[in-house]
Every structure is written in C-alpha cells, then in structure tokens.
Amino acid sequence: MTRLLVVDDHDVVRQGLVASLKLYGYSAVETSATIKESRSKVAAFNPEAMIVDINLPDGSGLELVQWVRKISTNVAIIVLSLNEPFLFAHLARSAGANAYISKSRPIDEIVATLNFATANPGSFTSSLTAAEMSLVVLTPREIDVLHLLAKGASNREIASTLYLSISTVKTHISSILRKLESSNRTMAMKVAREKGLLP
C-alpha cells in the first residue's frame, strides 16, 4: 500500500483527489495545504509518493519538491497545476519532480501518471511531448541564475543574492549558455523564453 501525501491549498481539490484516488486503491492518503504543514507530514508520515500543487499560500510547491529531494531520492513526486504547462513542466523537472500534469486532465490520467512515477522513481513524464519539452533541463540553481539574468543582474549581484562565489556564478552561466546553445546572455534569454523556461 503506497503512502501518499496530497498537497493543495484548496479543500475541494484535496477532498476530490483523495476520494478519487481511494477508488483506485490509494487508501493510505494524508493531505496538507502549506509547505510548512507538508514538511511536518513528510517527517511524520514518510510518504512514498506526493502530489504537489505549485501555488501554495506560503511559497511555491517547487520549493517543497526541492526540499523533499534533498532528503530523499525515492519519493515519487507529481506536480499538479493549472499553470502554463510549457513553462512549469520544465521547472517541475528541474526541481526534481518525477512528473508534471495539469489539473484539467482526467483522474485516470492522473492516476496513471502517479503509478508510472511510483514504479519509475528516476524518471520524468508529463502531458507534453518530448519535442515540446525541448529536452532542456536546467538544475534548480541554474534556474535561479537564469531568472536573475533575465532581470539584468550582474555576476556580482547574482553571487550576492544567491550566496555564491562569482566563479560559481560564472560556471552556472556557462552551463546555461551551453544547454541553451547560446553564445551570449541576450541570445540565452531569447532561447529560454522560446523554450518556456522564462515567462
């Protein structure tokens, strides 16, 4: 019996998911509505799988995904959201999630995604095709750097904001340029937007 934690700040969504998932055999289900509550539930309940909404009252669900990944590589994590899939599938993957799926998808597809993620903990799947995903995978730290670059921050400003050395920032930027097949920052920003890595 898979222990599952459902994280969503809307009561109706949580209750609906729990009721539907029980019909598919997921009976050991706990719920939470915030990142803070979720951290307590992870410690107490030790879930084997999680369904996490991106928009939570005390931060981004992706922050929770990153936190869980630091303490466990075995938890199957599905990011469920109504946000723009082209952008957030990338972000979910980079944060360490095993899957991204829209709340608009039918419950059987959500369950199939959950089953796949549970059976394949090192994998990633989404409702997007491989072409749509463009196979560009940035690390969570590279995403942080990318967003600061998009705001026009200098290497020194990025280093100060993220508490990194300037040499580490340069390494991240070089990796971003390589992954985006860009020769400079301006081109990288353009490519990142085209691929949905930036809004």
N, C-alpha and C positions, 0 to 999 in steps of 0.2 A: 504494500500500500504506500503510494508516494505521498510524502508530506508536502503540502503546497501552501504557499503564502500568497494571497492576493492583495496587492497594494493599489488602492484607488481612493481618492478623497470624496467620491460620490457614493452615498449609501445605496442608491438604486442600482448602480453599476456593480458594486461589490456583491450585493444580495443576489442580483440576477446571475452573475458569474458563478457564485457558489452553488446556487440552485441548479443551474445548467450543468456544471461540472460534476455534481453528485450523480446526475443521470448517466454520466459516462464513467462512473467508477471512482471518481476522486472524492472520497469521503473524509479524508484527513486534511481539512482545509481551515486555515486561520486567515484572518483579514487584518489590515491596518490602513490608516488613512494619511499618515505622515511619515517622513523619513525617520524622525525620532522614534515614533512608535514601532516602525519597521525594524529598526536596529535592535530594539528590545525583543521583538518577536523572533528575529533571527537567532539571537542568543539563547532564548528560552525554548523555541520550537524546533530549531535546527532543520529548516526546510530543505527538501531535496530539489524543489522547483519553486520558481517565483514568477508571478505575472505582475509587471510593474507599469503603472501609468507614468507618463513623462511629467505631466503637470501636477505637482503636489503643493500643498499650502506652504511648506517650509523649504522648498527648493525644487530642483529638477530630479525626476526619477532616475536620470542618468547618473547623478551623484551617488544615489543609493546603489546602482549597478556597479559603479567603480569601487565603492566601499566593500560590497559583498565579494567582488572579485579579488580584492586584496587578502581576504581571509579564506576564500575557498574557490577552487577552480572546478569543483564538481557540481555545484548548484546549477541547474538548468534555468536560465533567466530569459523570459519572454517580455519584450517591451510592447505594450498595447497602448495605442493612442489614436486620437483623431487628427494629430498634427500632420503637416505636409510630409508624406511618406518619402519622397525623393531625398529630402534633406535628413530626416530623422532616422531613416534606415541606416544611413552612413554613421550617424552619431551613435546609434544604439550598438552597432557592430564595433565601433572603435572603443566604446565604453566597456565592452566585454560581454554584451548580451549574446545569447545564442539565436535569438530570433526577433524580428520586428513584424508586427501585424496590426492592421488598422481595426479599430473598434467597429467599423462598419461591416467587417467580414462576418459570415455566419458562424454560429457557435461550433459547428462540426469542423470548420476550417481552423478555428482557434484551438480546438482540442487536438486536431491532427498535428498542428504546429507544436503544441505542448508535448505531445507524445514523441515527436521527432527529436525535439530538443533534449528531452529526458533520456532518450536512447542514444543520442549522439552528442555528449557534453562538449566536445571540442569543435562542434560545427556552427555554422550560421546559416539561417534561412530567412527569407522574407517573401512577401507577396510580390516584390519587384523581381524582374528578370535580371539575369547576370549583366546584360547589356545596360539596363537602367542603373544598376549599381555601379557600373563602370570599373568595378574591381579596384577602386582606390580606397585603401584602408590606412587611415591615419591613427596613430596612438592617441589616447586621451590628452597627453601633454602636447602633442603636435597640434591637436585641435585647439587647445588653449592658445598656443603661439599663433596659429592661423587667425583666430578671431582678433587677437591684439594687432597683428599685422594689418588686418582689414580696417582697423581703427586708426592706422597710421602711426602706431607706436614704433619707437626706435629700438634697437637691440638692447640698449641700456634700460629703457623703460620697461621692456618685456622682462628683462632679468630682474628688475626691482619688483615688478608686480607678481611674478611667479616664484620669487626667491630662488633664482637660478644664477649660475655664473654666466658671464657674457659668452664664454666659449661653448657652454652647453646650449645656449640660445642659438648660436651660430650653427651648431650641429643639428639642432631641430629644424632650423630654416633650410639647411642644405638638404635634409631628408625630405622636407615638404616639397621643395623645388624638384627634387628627383622624382618623387612619386607623382607629381602633377605634370612632369615632363615640361617644366618651365625654366627659362633661362634667367628670369629676374622676378622680383616681387610683384610687379604690376601684372605680368603675364600670369603668375601663380594665382593672384586674386581673381582674374578673369576666368581662368580654368576652374577654380574652386567653385565659383558661382554657377558655371555651366554644368558642373557635375553635382550640384546640390549640396556642396559642403558648406556653403555660406548662403544666408538668406538674400 
